[in-house]
């Protein structure tokens, strides 16, 4: 009889666990690239913001621990191209000009990761507030966006008296693109956050791994790592059922 009662209690406990379907989005406020050091600085380009959209399904395996799977779309920030300043000058109107030569800021690829995810929720006195830590690991399908591009550019800075700043006008006089293939690779993420009445906010360290195969123009290719690491502020909503 005790075994029967224990079995009923365990079954009731498992039924009481709620699974989650999480719809989430996020923005990368720090991005770093590794690889392609002859062509990029490793920093993200100016006025460039990475973002992501995704969905995760998690199943309770204990009162506080959930495991599941997710899929998303990640739009990466631009990789800042290496450039050298050839010259600079002012014209008779006081506008400033800067002549640079080198590689363009580029989004080389975006990613569609498919991954396993695990989350541990901490108990609090308020059942509607659930701090958590989580980890993702999976495979990143990387979608080619732009080729490596070498350009000769003059940027004109015109003072805007109304806004008390400078407007930029870029003039590209020569440009050459090198066919660039992007491979797929590992994806992982780790971080934590809090769920409040279904709404989630978290901070994740994430990484996508890829290789760039660049055409040298003579029938040969050079291969470089092109991995992106970033901190992502995520927002979402968890549907429990």
PyMOL commands that set and color helices and strands:
alter all, ss='L'
color gray80, all
select helices_A, chain A and resi 2-16
alter helices_A, ss='H'
color red, helices_A
select strands_A, chain A and resi 20-34+40-44+50-60+65-75+79-81+83-90+96-103+109-121+129-144+148-160+165-178+180-182+185-196+199-208+211-215+221-225+227-240
alter strands_A, ss='S'
color yellow, strands_A
deselect
rebuild
show_as cartoon
